[in-house]
Amino acid sequence: MRTPSSPPEPPPPPPQPRSPLPPPTPPPEPSPPPPPTDRPTADASPSPAPTSNSSPPTPPPGETPASPSSAPPPPGVQIDANGTYVTTSSSGTFNLTGHYQCTPGQQVYIYASGGNPGIPAATNAAIGMLAVLGACPSDGTFAGHLSSFIINEVTTVAAAYSLAGFMTDPTHVSSGPSANARQGLANAFSTVTNLVDLTTGTALPGNEDGNGFSAQAKLNALANLLAPCVNSSSLGFACQTLFSNTRTSPTAPPPANTVAALLAIAQHPVQNVIQLFGLTAAAPPYQPTLSSVPNDWTLAITFFSDNMPGPYYPAFDSQGNL
């Protein structure tokens, strides 16, 4: 008996017309790169390290740096949690031109960290150095205003001591919001020019107006006690001794870099004076310097005038005038 075959399947329905696809969405415009931060980091930081073609990236004091852009940075520029920064050559030089923009009138400083100080296989994460450039020019860049500058232990001492009242760590300098507070911060930045020549990286014997004496030998002595740590490994004797003697209390953690250590010295100038002076090398690189242990590590500028024959309580007004 034969099983009857199934009836043939009906033909498939004709294809339905497709709805036209919407036009492709154009790709988003690339985000502009973030403003650079106050942290150009040096891969190599010999002592002293000359720099060229100055142009420092610094956000307004106390502000959080902008988040890094997803766009790849240009050659010589890198990004970390603090923002964008530039790296140095093996000789310690770096170029900031074109890698930042500052707000006219904004106070600007350079922070260099890390790098190899020029000894074999000795990258030193404890290196921290500062250089204060001052108020941002009206065109938003120091290019064309300052062709070169030097950042070394001397400029670091001048910067840390001048900004000690406003600085909490190497990347945070701020004041209150009032006009007087901001003027005080500007005065602190201006103090640096009374202490150091930024183009040569040397301590000055007197202020730029010629009516005051600076503590040149003492400033150099502070730079000299930093130099052994800078020119070594962060795990070496010089850095460990520096950091253990600049803890602000027995329970406080030791500083992590030379700027933090120097800031602690500036804010606690009578602490461990003898031990810190003992860090000075037999042939100190910065001269003239102290030949004996000082009473403390305070720095002062002695002003004088024909109308001021004695120390009759001089004072500064809100504009920074003596």
Secondary structure, 3 states (H helix, E strand, C coil): CCCCCCCCCCCCCCCCCCCCCCCCCCCCCCCCCCCCCCCCCCCECCCCEEEECCCCCCCCCCCCCCCCCCCCCCCCEEEECCEEEECCCCCCCCCCCCCCCCCCCCEEEEEEECCECCCCCCCCCCCEEEEEEEECCCCCCCCCCCCEEEECHHHHHHHHHHHCCCEEECCEECCCCCHHHHHHHHHHHHHHHHCEECCCCEECCECCCCCEEECHHHHHHHHHHHHHHHCCCCCCHHHHHHHHCCCCCCCCCCCCCHHHHHHHHHHCCCCCHHHHHCCCCCCCCCCCCCCCCCCCCCCCEEECECCECCCCCCCCCCCCCC
